[in-house]
């Protein structure tokens, strides 16, 4: 048994040390609420940063919505004036005239036994309605013969209203205490105390209060708008990338189309060059044949003696056979023409195909063949 007690004490000291270390350097807001006034102050571990008090126009009543509305408006004005950060640690101090209080007397008891005795006294103090109230207690005096305990009770509906108010104001409500002044609360908080029995606030499972406060803070909205902005940004970037890709695709298609046109023009140019080469070869052959024909005609024309003339020259440059038709004034001149042609070294054959007297001229037809 003693071993369990020592273990619990060790764990309690470790928890206080851990909480003291975590709270160091953080601000603490204290709200002291009375029936007709509200005192707000902000503390650090070594000093009070600021404090302000406001008198309320509406008097507190258990079901007074106007009092709660005015309290919320006053606190909002105070926090805007003081620039209180979101989710700051907050402890509410209730004046004793707002709660039910009773002083109890017990013999010396252990902590667990004292908690059970206080719970039993709560049932006797508020018969039939104990579940509708939240309670807190503190040891007022203790000696070897007796323990004096101060008990406070507050309707659970009021505790819930205060908790909802803290959520709307984006405060992290840590405790609701009675019978303590601001200096005592500030000292206990920065020492690492948990306010377990001193607080009227219901104990939530680990993490539930943090989740509720987070859901009622600006962080979900900021997260939502951040995700929305990120989504819009991603959409814009995606659309921009699609636009760039589309332009690149269109540019590629244009380049491919221009390449196709260029390739077609290139093939046409090649075909034209081939046709031009063929035409050049044909022209060369024609020129060669024309030159050859021209030379043959010139040579044959020069062989015609005086008194004779040509009326028709036809033949084939390839076979080099030419047929000459013309006329002479006298038969002797025709014989002289035949002899001249026969003496031409470039002619291999000269044959008189026929002659006929036509009036005053002698018509003839000659066949010559070049070498």
C-alpha atoms as one frame of an Amber mdcrd trajectory, in Angstrom:
protein
   0.000   0.000   0.000   2.771   2.414   0.946   4.487   1.522  -2.328   1.401
   2.641  -4.306   1.225   5.879  -2.325   4.877   6.632  -3.031   4.350   5.842
  -6.714   1.368   8.216  -6.936   3.310  10.964  -5.187   6.244  10.477  -7.563
   3.947  10.599 -10.586   2.279  13.728  -9.198   5.635  15.457  -8.780   6.681
  14.452 -12.285   3.410  15.784 -13.699   3.809  19.079 -11.828   7.368  19.392
 -13.103   6.312  18.685 -16.667   3.374  21.142 -16.483   5.560  23.803 -14.855
   8.089  23.452 -17.666   5.388  23.594 -20.355   3.674  26.670 -18.882   6.862
  28.670 -18.455   6.988  31.595 -20.871   3.293  31.323 -21.826   0.633  33.871
 -20.986  -2.235  33.177 -18.616  -5.535  35.080 -18.725  -7.512  35.307 -15.453
 -11.192  36.240 -15.516 -12.670  37.117 -12.126 -16.446  37.109 -12.541 -18.903
  38.601 -10.087 -22.634  39.234 -10.259 -22.193  42.771 -11.584 -18.543  43.081
 -12.657 -15.793  41.357 -14.577 -12.049  41.687 -13.992  -9.699  40.536 -16.749
  -5.919  40.310 -16.421  -3.012  38.727 -18.247  -0.083  37.173 -16.381   3.292
  35.640 -16.898   5.293  33.642 -14.390   6.868  36.735 -12.850   4.479  39.640
 -13.436   1.064  40.934 -14.486   1.086  42.271 -18.048  -2.228  44.113 -17.923
  -5.581  44.128 -16.112  -8.931  45.762 -16.709 -12.241  45.862 -14.843 -15.721
  46.509 -16.234 -19.051  46.964 -14.424 -21.986  45.080 -15.984 -25.338  46.744
 -16.539 -27.282  43.472 -16.124 -27.339  41.673 -12.774 -26.555  37.961 -12.696
 -29.424  35.540 -12.503 -29.264  31.810 -13.056 -31.268  31.926 -16.308 -30.343
  35.445 -17.446 -29.374  35.341 -21.149 -28.865  39.122 -21.178 -26.151  38.822
 -18.512 -24.259  36.212 -20.531 -24.645  38.277 -23.729 -23.279  41.400 -22.044
 -20.449  39.387 -20.484 -19.415  38.080 -23.921 -19.498  41.548 -25.505 -17.439
  43.066 -22.698 -14.834  40.305 -22.917 -14.605  40.696 -26.682 -13.923  44.418
 -26.299 -11.286  43.722 -23.628  -9.512  41.115 -25.741  -9.508  43.344 -28.827
  -8.093  46.167 -26.737  -5.408  43.926 -25.204  -4.765  41.939 -28.433  -5.156
  38.628 -26.678  -3.872  35.749 -28.846  -6.107  32.830 -29.757  -6.313  29.720
 -27.570  -4.522  31.403 -24.667  -4.667  29.492 -21.359  -7.531  30.886 -19.274
  -8.757  30.335 -15.686 -12.061  31.710 -14.414 -12.342  32.827 -10.776 -15.948
  32.954  -9.512 -16.934  35.065  -6.560 -18.465  33.010  -3.797 -21.860  34.726
  -3.994 -22.390  33.059  -7.414 -22.090  29.505  -6.102 -23.456  27.309  -3.368
 -20.812  26.894  -0.659 -20.625  24.850   2.489 -17.943  24.162   5.058 -17.552
  20.526   6.072 -15.730  18.890   8.925 -14.095  15.466   8.677 -11.719  13.417
  10.722  -8.230  12.950   9.270  -8.641  11.002   6.031  -6.547   9.969   3.038
  -7.028  11.744  -0.264  -9.200   9.030  -1.824 -11.301   8.699   1.336 -11.697
  12.479   1.540 -12.938  12.590  -2.079 -15.516   9.898  -1.338 -16.658  11.707
   1.818 -17.059  14.991  -0.099 -19.121  13.217  -2.768 -21.402  11.784  -0.069
 -21.798  15.215   1.544 -22.682  16.631  -1.870 -25.607  14.201  -2.050 -26.778
  15.358   1.378 -26.323  19.053   0.574 -28.297  18.938  -2.698 -30.685  15.968
  -2.318 -32.035  14.675  -5.627 -30.149  17.246  -7.706 -26.524  16.297  -7.094
 -26.001  15.271 -10.756 -27.139  18.734 -11.891 -24.251  20.437 -10.074 -20.495
  20.451 -10.463 -18.522  20.604  -7.250 -15.057  21.645  -6.118 -13.450  21.540
  -2.720 -10.311  22.643  -0.908  -8.915  21.934   2.537  -9.437  25.073   4.601
  -7.721  23.881   7.791  -6.275  20.637   9.104  -4.860  19.364  12.364  -4.397
  16.010  13.978  -8.029  15.807  15.077 -10.030  17.138  12.180  -9.993  18.412
   8.586 -11.999  21.486   7.583 -13.094  21.320   3.903 -14.707  24.125   1.910
 -17.184  22.785  -0.673 -18.507  24.756  -3.639 -21.256  23.750  -6.085 -22.447
  25.408  -9.285 -25.199  24.307 -11.673 -23.849  22.244 -14.554 -25.842  24.344
 -17.013 -23.904  27.448 -15.905 -20.615  25.576 -16.239 -21.577  24.584 -19.804
 -22.571  28.167 -20.636 -19.198  29.380 -19.413 -17.410  26.666 -21.410 -19.311
  27.592 -24.586 -18.489  31.255 -24.007 -14.784  30.395 -23.796 -15.018  28.451
 -27.062 -16.698  31.361 -28.869 -14.010  33.716 -27.582 -11.304  31.226 -28.690
  -9.979  30.732 -25.173  -8.450  27.567 -23.765 -10.397  27.208 -20.511  -8.248
  25.318 -18.011 -10.183  25.630 -14.737 -13.116  27.319 -12.929 -12.099  28.035
  -9.325 -13.715  29.657  -6.290 -12.255  31.083  -3.073  -8.878  32.101  -4.561
  -7.468  35.456  -5.544  -5.573  36.201  -8.766  -2.108  35.966  -7.200  -2.855
  32.552  -5.694  -4.174  31.199  -8.998  -1.220  32.618 -10.931   1.260  31.101
  -8.452  -0.418  27.688  -8.476  -0.600  27.645 -12.292   3.071  28.379 -12.889
   4.055  25.913 -10.124   2.458  23.186 -12.226  -0.704  22.466 -10.184  -3.529
  20.785 -12.082  -6.500  22.276 -10.120  -8.004  18.793 -10.050 -10.200  19.168
  -6.944 -10.305  22.970  -6.979 -12.035  23.339 -10.346 -15.760  23.278 -11.065
 -15.008  22.354 -14.657 -15.722  18.752 -15.590 -12.719  16.589 -16.308 -12.683
  15.433 -19.945 -10.822  12.407 -21.272  -7.337  13.228 -22.485  -7.473  15.203
 -25.724 -11.257  15.805 -25.832 -11.054  19.377 -24.554  -8.175  20.143 -26.910
 -10.151  18.776 -29.853 -13.248  20.823 -28.935 -11.193  23.978 -28.572  -9.448
  23.331 -31.857 -12.760  22.836 -33.665 -14.114  26.122 -32.298 -10.951  28.074
 -33.065  -9.920  29.770 -36.289  -7.567  26.938 -37.172 -10.175  24.731 -38.946
 -11.275  27.716 -41.017  -7.694  28.630 -41.742  -6.985  25.015 -42.652 -10.068
  24.943 -44.882  -9.176  28.202 -46.637  -5.564  27.069 -46.876  -6.672  23.831
 -48.548  -9.018  25.834 -50.773  -6.227  28.221 -51.750  -3.911  25.273 -52.353
  -6.563  23.580 -54.497  -7.122  26.766 -56.492  -3.382  27.172 -56.881  -3.004
  23.580 -58.049  -5.933  24.061 -60.447  -4.367  27.227 -61.864  -0.979  25.535
 -62.187  -2.594  22.497 -63.826  -4.550  24.664 -66.258  -1.399  26.641 -67.007
   0.526  23.424 -67.623  -2.295  22.158 -69.859  -2.264  25.461 -71.771   1.507
  25.291 -72.223   1.249  21.654 -73.293  -1.559  22.516 -75.715   0.474  25.360
 -77.215   3.500  23.087 -77.461   1.353  20.457 -79.164  -0.047  23.015 -81.592
   3.446  24.307 -82.280   4.622  20.742 -82.862   1.722  20.109 -85.200   2.538
  23.314 -87.070   6.167  22.294 -87.299   5.156  18.843 -88.514   2.798  20.432
 -91.043   5.517  22.809 -92.225   7.928  19.880 -92.360   5.381  17.951 -94.448
   5.001  20.928 -96.788   8.771  21.273 -96.970   9.151  17.557 -97.648   6.513
  17.725-100.382   8.188  20.755-101.916  11.511  18.967-101.671  10.149  15.943
-103.522   8.605  18.236-106.133  11.929  20.026-106.497  13.696  16.713-106.928
  11.186  15.652-109.563  11.610  18.996-111.319  15.371  18.620-111.224  15.074
  15.144-112.707  12.713  16.415-115.420  15.043  19.361-116.085  17.993  16.980
-116.401  15.994  14.898-118.864  15.065  18.030-120.804  18.702  19.100-120.842
  19.794  15.739-122.188  17.033  15.862-124.797  17.980  19.426-125.695  21.589
  18.385-126.016  20.650  15.551-128.332  18.388  17.848-130.328  21.161  20.446
-130.534  23.622  17.811-131.647  21.212  16.557-134.282  20.402  20.121-135.338
  24.080  20.935-135.589  24.651  17.779-137.618  21.697  18.515-139.904  22.784
  22.119-140.229  26.280  21.033-141.187  24.975  18.497-143.703  22.586  21.013
-145.250  25.318  23.651-145.449  27.782  21.262-147.085  25.209  19.955-149.551
  24.101  23.510-150.334  27.668  24.532-151.054  28.009  21.603-153.461  25.256
  22.953-155.744  26.866  24.506-158.804  25.756  27.631-160.694  22.711  27.041
-162.842  21.235  24.465-160.414  19.083  24.922-157.350  17.437  22.869-154.551
  13.733  22.865-153.994  13.512  20.141-151.372  15.915  18.573-148.886  14.745
  15.787-146.664  16.426  13.007-144.781  17.364  11.456-141.445  20.355  12.614
-139.421  20.520   9.247-137.735  20.739   7.218-140.950  22.620  10.080-142.675
  20.637   9.618-145.867  19.434  12.715-147.682  17.145  13.154-150.674  17.727
  16.231-152.798  15.136  17.512-155.276  15.673  20.542-157.467  16.231  21.773
-161.007  18.895  22.747-163.614  18.936  24.903-166.690  20.832  22.387-168.781
  21.653  18.649-168.595  25.382  19.399-168.475  24.906  21.322-165.292  23.154
  18.290-163.691  26.073  16.058-164.627  28.478  18.592-163.133  26.418  18.579
-159.901  26.561  14.805-159.666  30.323  14.803-160.237  30.862  17.437-157.525
  28.866  15.390-155.054  30.691  12.197-155.917  34.013  13.935-155.306  32.920
  15.015-151.769  35.011  12.880-149.346  32.256  12.861-146.683  29.727  11.234
-148.956  29.850   7.495-149.501  27.010   7.247-151.992  25.520   9.572-154.618
  22.754   8.236-156.826  20.604   9.990-159.387  17.121   8.628-158.868  15.614
  10.396-161.826  15.403  13.502-164.020  12.608  15.001-166.157  12.375  17.987
-168.459   9.711  20.367-167.237   9.461  23.353-169.497  12.683  25.285-169.552
  14.183  23.423-166.537  15.386  19.924-165.902  13.946  18.535-162.618  16.058
  15.961-160.768  16.041  13.787-157.653  19.291  12.717-155.915  19.954  10.334
-152.997  23.127  10.888-151.004  24.516   9.134-147.962  27.100  10.530-145.574
  29.825   8.579-143.882
